[in-house]
Amino acid sequence: MIKKVLIMALALAAMLPALAQEPGQEQQERRYLMYGVMFYNLENLFDTINNNGVYDKEFSPEGARQWNGTKYWQKQHNMAYAISQMEVKGSPAEGPVIIGVSEIENITVLQDLVRQPEIKDRRYQIIHHDSPDPRGVDVAFLYNPRFFKVLNVTTQNINKYLDEPKRTRDQLTVTGMLAGEKVSLLINHWPSRLGGEEQSSFLREAAGRMARATIDSLLRDDPNQGIIFMGDLNDDPQNRSCYEALGARKEIKDCTEAGSVFNPWWNILGRGIGTLGYKGNWNLFDQIVFTEYFLRNYDSKDKPTLTYSRAEVLNRKFLRSNEGDRQGYPLRTYSAGIFLNGYSDHFPTMIYLVKEIK
């Protein structure tokens, strides 16, 4: 009898700490949601109508590419399928909640894109701005309205930072609420390397200064926001436009000051992973960088605010060429004037942001 009472007393003593604990305290597993932010150069997503003279004739039925309705809708299907395959595990959405895009001709081609059956259920909304680019290509912003709420939209022009005016793509800046937090996103397509990398570098350096000035201006207006910059920069992370003008750093440890910018793609390119290739060499022009706001809880188990998790080049197998001297490179729409029915000459990129559910 004494032994039985002793056993019951010991069992009750073992239960007391759990009974004293608040309901659910430290017992519930930590839960997180993941949000994908993606950038994709859609490689000449043009309609079939020549409304821009000599520059647009190439993408018309009478042009060199014989760009007709059949090819146009195949391209639309391919791009929608590619976007549909970029799943984000742990996301409240089926795929990326935000997609920055470049090399699109107008808002109409984007309206056709988001209505494609592969992604129409996501109900992506469009923010587009007509730029003064001679070819008529623009940048734009797609977002899932269930998870991102737009507050403000502005554009910036590179000519303020040049001695002589240049007709090129404007920068598109969108501010909104993502997962209950204020986030500004800058979408870019910097001037090309036409004429040589060094000879044209000053143009991309000016674009980098424009982006840096925009980031500083946004932070002066509201220091308590996160800022994400993305685009086809026609430069790699170590080039002057990115490292010096934009000020995007290679290591997280160098991004502790307010407004400092981290570039995760520097180390990724160092591992031989890029978004476009030529003659055995990889470049990583399609970058998504961001301010230290998203690094404040990087080394902590607690993620009370949106926190950077990882970056990825989305070089999926179906997006790669399987033959010839471009094996392993992006499977593009045309090569040497031949229609390949591919996707783009760039791989898309994505960063993943995580936030704890309370």
N, C-alpha and C positions, 0 to 999 in steps of 0.2 A: 504493500500500500504506500509506504514512504517513498519507494522507488518511483511509483507511478506519479505521485504528486510532484516529485523533483523534476521528472521529465516534462510535465505540463508547465511548470514554472520556467524552465529553460526555453521552451518553445515560445511562451508569451514574451519573455525578455527579448528573444530574437525578432519578434514582430514589432516591438515598440518603435524603433526608428522609422520603419515604413509607415506605421500608423500616424506618427507625428508629422510626417511629410505632407506638404500641401498637395491636393489632388493634381496629378499630372506633372508635378515638379520633378525635373531631371529623369522622368520615366519615359517621356515621349521622345522618340528618335528625332534627331535634327532632320528637317526636310528643306529641300532647296528647289528653286525653279531656275531654269537656264533660259537665257534669251540670246538668240543668234542675230548678229549684225553682219550683213554680207555686202560685198562689192563685186560687180560683174561688168566687164566690158563686153557688150553684146555684139561687137564686130559688125558695124554697118547694118544696123537694123533699119533699113530704108523701105518706104512704100514703093509702088511701081509708077508713081506719077512724077513727071519731070516738071517741078515748079521752081527750080533753082538754076536754070540755064545749063551751061556746060558742065558744072560740077555734079549736077544731078542726073545728067543724061546717062551716065554709066549704069545707074540703077533704074533703068526703064526698059521696056520691051525692045526698044530700038537701039539700046546701048550695047557696049562691048560685052557686058555680062548677060545680055538677054534676060533681064530681071523681070519675070512675069508673075502672074498670080499664083501659079503652081509652086514656083520656087519661094515666093514670099510666104505662103502659108506653111510650107515645109519648114522654113526657118522659124516661123512663129511656134510651130509645134515643138521643134527641137529645143528652143530656148525655154519654153514653158516646162518641158519634160526635165531639162537640166535643173531648173529651179525646184521642181517638185521632188527631186531626188536628194536634195540637201536637207536631210532630217536633222533635227536638234533634239537629242535625247534629254529628257527632263524638262522640256519646254512646254508651257501652256498652249503654245501654237504648234501647228504641224511642221512648220519650217521656220526660216528666219522671219523675225517680226519687222525688220527693216532691211531694205535692199537699195543700195546706191548703184546706179547704172550709168554707163557712158556709151558713146557712139550710137545714139538713137536720133532719128531724123526729126521727129515731132511727137506731139502728144497722142496723135492718132495711132501710131504703131504701138504705143504703150497700152492704149485702150484695147487694141486687138490682143495684146499679149496677156493682160490680166483676165481676159474673157476666155482664154484657152481652157479646155476641159480639165487639163492636168492641175491647174491652180485656181480655177474660178471660185471654188468654195472658200478660199482664203480671203476673198473680197479685198484684195490689195487696192489701196487708193493711190493716186498719182499726184505728185507735185513736180511741175515741169516749167522750165523757163527757156524761151527762145534766145539763143546766143548769137553773136555776130560772126560766128565761125564761117569762113568762105564755103566750106563743104556742106554747111547746114547741120552739122552734128552737135548734139547737146548732151548735157548731163541731166539726170532726173532722180527722183526719190520715190520709192514705193514703200508703203507701210501697211501693216495690218491694223485697222482702226480699233480692234478689240483691245490692243495692247499699247498703242501709241496714240496720244492725243496732241494734235498740232496746236501750238500757241502763236508762232510767228514764222514768217518766211522773208528772207532778204537775199539779194545777190550782190556780188562784188566783181569788179572789173580789174584786170591786170594792168591797164594802161596808166593808172595812177603811179605805178612802180616802174615805169619804163620811160626812157627819154623820147622814144618815138612810138606812136600808137601801133598796136598789133591787133588784128582781128582773130580772136581765138575764143575758146569756151569761157564763159563766165563761171564764177564759183557760186554754187547754190548753198545757202545756209538755212537749215530748218531747226527750229527750237520747239520742243514739246515735252510731254510727260511720258516716261517709260517706267513701268513698275512703280509708279508713284513718285518718281524723281525727275527733276528737271535736267534735260539733256539737250545739248545743241550738236547738230551734225553738219559737217561741211563736205560737200560733194564736189569733186574736181576731175578735170581731164587736162593735164598740163600740156604746154606746147611740145611738139614732137622733136625728134633729133634730126629732122631734115636739114641737110647741109653739114652734118657732122655733130658728134656729141659735144665736143668742146666749143665749137663755133656757136652752137645754139644753147649752151648751158645758161647764159645770162637770162634767157627767157624763163626757164624753169626756176632759176634763183629768184627772179622777180615774183613768180607765182608763189614760191615758198615764203617770201616776205609778206605777200598779200595774206596768205593763210595765217601766218604768225600774228600779223596785226589784227586780223579778225578774232583770233583766239583771245588776244589781250583785251580787245574791246568788249567781248562777251563777258570776260571775267571781271572787268571793271563794273559792268552793269549788274552782274550777279556772281560773286565769288563762290557761291554754294551750288554750282552746277557742274556736271560732267560734260566734257567736250570730246567728240569723236571726229577725226578727220579721215577721209577716205578718198581714193581715186586712182585712176591710171596716171601715174606721175611721169612716165617716160624716163624715169631715173630709178636707180637702186637706192637702198637705205643709206649707203655710205657716200653717196654723191653730195656735192655742196648744197644743192637745192634742199635736200632732206635734212642733212646733218647740221649745216650752218644756218641756212636761211629759215627753215622751219624749226630747227632746234630739236629734232627728234632723236632721243638717245638710245643707245644699244642695250644698256643694262638698267634693270629696275632700281638698283641701288643709287643710280645717278638721277633719279626722278622723285626726289623727296620734297622739293620746294613747290609751293602753290603755282600751278600753271605749267610746270615742267611736263614734257611730252615723252612718252615711251614708245619705241618702235620695235615690236616683237619680231619683225620680219628680217632684221639684220642677221640674227643667229640662224634663222630658218634658211636663208639664202646661203649662209656659211656651211650648211649641211648639204648643199647641192640641190636644194629644192627651189624651184622658181615658178613663175606663172606664164612665161613664154620663153622660147628657146630659139637659138640660131647657130648653126654650124658647131654643135656640141657644147655651146655655152648657154647657161641659164641666166635670165634676168628676173627680177621680182619687182615689176613696175606697179603692180596692183596692191596697194598697201592700205591698211587701216591702222591708224595710230590714235593715241588718246592721252588725255591729261592724267595727272597723278590722282585725281579724284577716284578713279577706278582701281587704284592700287593700295588704298588706305587700309584695307582689311585683307590684303593678299596673303599674308603669312598667318592669318588668324583663322580659327575654326568658326568664329562668329562672322557672318556675312550680313550685317543689318542693312547695308546699302549695296547697290549694284557693284560687283567686284569682278575684275578681269580673271578669267579662268585659263584660257589658252587661245592660240591662234592657229589657223589651219589653211593651207592651200588645198582647195577642193579638187584635186587632180584625179577624179574618179576614172575608173578604167574605161567607161563608155565615152568619156570626153577625150580620150587619147587616140592618136593615129597609130595604126598597127603595122604600117608598111613603109618602105622607102626610106629616104634619108631624114624624114621627119618622124620616124618611129619614136613613140613616147612623148612627142610634143602634142600640143592641143590640136584636135581635129577641127580644122577651120571650115568655113563655108566654101571658099574657093582656094585653089592653089594653082599658080601658073595659068590662071584664066579658066581652069576646069572646075566645074561645080562638083563639090564633094558631098554636098548635103550634110555638112558637119554642124558644129555648134559655134565656136568662136576661136580666134587665134590667141586668146588668153584663158587661163584657168581662173575661176572665181576664187575669192578668199573670204574667210569668215573669222570673226572673233566671237568668243562665247563669254557672256556675262552671267554671273550667278548671284542669287539673292536668297537669303534664308526666309522661310515662311514662319511667321510667328503665330 
